[in-house]
Amino acid sequence: MELRFNSKSVLITGGASGMGAATAQLFVESGARVFIADRNAELARATASRLGATAIAGDVGDSAFCNSVVAHVVDTHGSLDCLVNAAGIIIRATGLDTTDEDWMRTLNVNVSGVFYMCRAAIRHMKHQGAGAIVNFGSIWGELSGKGALAYAASKGAVHQITRTFAIEHARDGVRVNGVCPGEVDTPMLRSAGRSVPLTDEQAAEMGARVVPMGRLAQPHEIGRMVLFLCSDHASYITGAMHYVDAGYSAQ
Ligand SMILES: NC(=O)c1ccc[n+]([C@@H]2O[C@H](COP(=O)([O-])OP(=O)(O)OC[C@H]3O[C@@H](n4cnc5c(N)ncnc54)[C@H](O)[C@@H]3O)[C@@H](O)[C@H]2O)c1
């Protein structure tokens, strides 16, 4: 099944790194015009220039930025066809060790960022009569575990934002879905909350220990699901969270 996005525009938050960047690459290879919105301006520029995409620097926790980035895509391309919300942060701390600042920062990026971007995009997509959105949730939006309370809470909220927008706009031609990755080999997994990033050996050992398939995912393995959900092959799919986790959540 070949997925083509010729003449479609795709806006990817967090597209400078990890799964956002891998998804951006797959979209470019499928013929889409890709816009990367990321807080890390330098990395966004480097990734966009490597892939043949356009970089827009900014913070998704700022609703004015979210409105302006959607307007920019519509002004330059004529439409916004697909939105992928991959921007996210994780703070590894138990509930008792989570500071007010960490809590607010996590909710601002992971929850408000997804809400602001969806709201801005759907306002346009509804008018257009078509559009597809994929939000990055997580296995930790449904399961739980020790040591990342704010992150788990934020991803649970992303799942509910996804379902609610999907229902509210199911008759407007706008589909809203989510992907829930398991353990994926990205800069976030390797470095967040660690003073020294995991080595290749440590990452492989982690995959062998905790994932039913015995390995971490590569970012493009999640990106493929995002492309499918944005494509016409997924025309009857909305309001659903799709687990791409090698069986992790089935345990
Ligand atoms: N890596 C995993 O194992 C894993 C598992 C489940 C879900 N996720 C989720 O997948 C998504 C992508 O994660 P990743 O592992 O590729 O992470 P990553 O750290 O490699 O990339 C995240 C990107 O988001 C950008 N970003 C962060 N805050 C931002 C903000 N306020 N505004 C704009 N851009 C911002 C960063 O600059 C970075 O480029 C995240 O939402 C993450 O929570 C990751």
The ligand as a Tripos MOL2 file, in Angstrom:
@<TRIPOS>MOLECULE
LIG
   44    48     1     0     0
SMALL
NO_CHARGES

@<TRIPOS>ATOM
      1 N1         10.4500    8.2740   22.9390 N.am      1 LIG1
      2 C1          9.4930    7.5300   23.4630 C.2       1 LIG1
      3 O1          9.7620    6.3970   23.8790 O.2       1 LIG1
      4 C2          8.0510    8.0280   23.5010 C.ar      1 LIG1
      5 C3          7.0670    7.1060   23.8770 C.ar      1 LIG1
      6 C4          5.7330    7.5030   23.8900 C.ar      1 LIG1
      7 C5          5.3790    8.7870   23.4820 C.ar      1 LIG1
      8 N2          6.3500    9.6790   23.1320 N.ar      1 LIG1
      9 C6          5.9050   11.0080   22.6850 C.3       1 LIG1
     10 O2          6.2360   11.1550   21.3200 O.3       1 LIG1
     11 C7          6.4660   12.5330   21.0040 C.3       1 LIG1
     12 C8          7.8240   12.6800   20.3320 C.3       1 LIG1
     13 O3          8.8230   12.2630   21.2690 O.3       1 LIG1
     14 P1         10.3450   11.9710   20.8750 P.3       1 LIG1
     15 O4         10.7390   10.8020   21.6940 O.co2     1 LIG1
     16 O5         10.4960   11.9590   19.4060 O.co2     1 LIG1
     17 O6         11.0270   13.2510   21.5470 O.3       1 LIG1
     18 P2         12.2440   14.2060   21.1130 P.3       1 LIG1
     19 O7         12.6800   14.8370   22.3890 O.co2     1 LIG1
     20 O8         13.2330   13.5020   20.2680 O.co2     1 LIG1
     21 O9         11.5130   15.3020   20.1930 O.3       1 LIG1
     22 C9         10.5700   16.1920   20.7350 C.3       1 LIG1
     23 C10        10.6330   17.4940   19.9560 C.3       1 LIG1
     24 O10         9.6490   18.3760   20.5170 O.3       1 LIG1
     25 C11        10.2100   19.6830   20.5750 C.3       1 LIG1
     26 N3          9.5280   20.4540   21.6060 N.ar      1 LIG1
     27 C12         9.5520   20.2700   22.9520 C.ar      1 LIG1
     28 N4          8.8420   21.2080   23.5620 N.ar      1 LIG1
     29 C13         8.3220   22.0230   22.5930 C.ar      1 LIG1
     30 C14         7.5140   23.1800   22.6010 C.ar      1 LIG1
     31 N5          7.0720   23.7230   23.7490 N.pl3     1 LIG1
     32 N6          7.1830   23.7520   21.4140 N.ar      1 LIG1
     33 C15         7.6330   23.2270   20.2460 C.ar      1 LIG1
     34 N7          8.4300   22.1500   20.1760 N.ar      1 LIG1
     35 C16         8.7750   21.5390   21.3400 C.ar      1 LIG1
     36 C17        11.6820   19.4350   20.9270 C.3       1 LIG1
     37 O11        12.4870   20.5730   20.6190 O.3       1 LIG1
     38 C18        11.9950   18.2190   20.0590 C.3       1 LIG1
     39 O12        12.4450   18.6000   18.7830 O.3       1 LIG1
     40 C19         6.3550   13.2700   22.3370 C.3       1 LIG1
     41 O13         5.0670   13.8260   22.4530 O.3       1 LIG1
     42 C20         6.5560   12.1760   23.3730 C.3       1 LIG1
     43 O14         5.9420   12.4920   24.5960 O.3       1 LIG1
     44 C21         7.6760    9.3280   23.1410 C.ar      1 LIG1
@<TRIPOS>BOND
     1     1     2 1
     2     2     3 2
     3     2     4 1
     4     4     5 ar
     5     4    44 ar
     6     5     6 ar
     7     6     7 ar
     8     7     8 ar
     9     8     9 1
    10     8    44 ar
    11     9    10 1
    12     9    42 1
    13    10    11 1
    14    11    12 1
    15    11    40 1
    16    12    13 1
    17    13    14 1
    18    14    15 2
    19    14    16 1
    20    14    17 1
    21    17    18 1
    22    18    19 2
    23    18    20 1
    24    18    21 1
    25    21    22 1
    26    22    23 1
    27    23    24 1
    28    23    38 1
    29    24    25 1
    30    25    26 1
    31    25    36 1
    32    26    27 ar
    33    26    35 ar
    34    27    28 ar
    35    28    29 ar
    36    29    30 ar
    37    29    35 ar
    38    30    31 1
    39    30    32 ar
    40    32    33 ar
    41    33    34 ar
    42    34    35 ar
    43    36    37 1
    44    36    38 1
    45    38    39 1
    46    40    41 1
    47    40    42 1
    48    42    43 1
@<TRIPOS>SUBSTRUCTURE
     1 LIG1         1 GROUP 0 **** ****
